[in-house]
């Protein structure tokens, strides 16, 4: 992507760093005819704009993604026997880092895409755990806000058979990501090669991000997250704020369009409605059946789900979103990217973690190749 918002001096700094990544601050100052303090300011600004990653003047590689969304701690409590209301139930409790945006960012980073996360977490032990795990996966966290609110939590109580009894979502920190905070990351977004937005964000934050992306022609993938949040997204859809990819399931698609989606014909009609509102690609998730991809030009393709032993479906959609963006940035066309994403999801549901810790580009490629081989043998 052309860096159009850098100042003339910042562009000169980037040119010198590309020629000699080990150049000193003093030498930069001498070559630019300025002071060391001024150079430090320029380097700081380049870091904020996502051009320099961390220390050591490591320049951002092409194919970088920015993810804006939720980062929280997931807590799961499960009773050992049939749950009894209004009393204490013996059982077990587990916790793990989560959040749709954070999960997508981790998937992207594990697959090898340079990824920046914009999120809000509390200044508390839960927040430190989220940061530590996410940083260890390779996600850049320079743009994470520390909130006075507690780090978001999602607490689910399950019966002994795994059925949800009740869940409580406490996401005040994420709700603090308003339009002003999003606009403070304008430079980062305009330098992205792909932007991913999580439907947990406030509508005004999504609108702000889409407006910035539109000015820089940055493609956007929007993940609706849930029926309730998908219904809220309906108000932000506008042809002046184009969305490259929208990833609803059947019920989320119905919530966004107020149309029935029980049949294939209804699915296509609902997708057509979204195309008229600025969505180029509607990628409808259909569970075990796979997915349906509708393009604005009227072309519709279906992709079967890859077979596998399902251990836990948690995180499957997040892995698909991350893998799709990774594949598109690697140059794959839409259908190849969807197939690659399906292979990533198949690997994810075979693991207990929402983000498979051993997920790599090579492992997804191998799973996809294996599925193609099996398909060839059966035909």
Helices and strands as residue ranges (DSSP letters): H 8-19, H 25-32, H 36-48, E 52-53, E 58-59, E 65-68, E 72-79, E 91-98, H 100-111, E 115-118, E 120-122, H 125-136, E 145-147, E 152-158, E 164-170, H 172-175, H 179-183, H 186-190, E 194-198, H 203-216, E 220-223, H 227-233, G 234-236, E 243-246, H 250-257, H 264-275, E 279-285, G 287-289, E 291-295, E 300-303, H 316-329, H 334-349, H 361-378
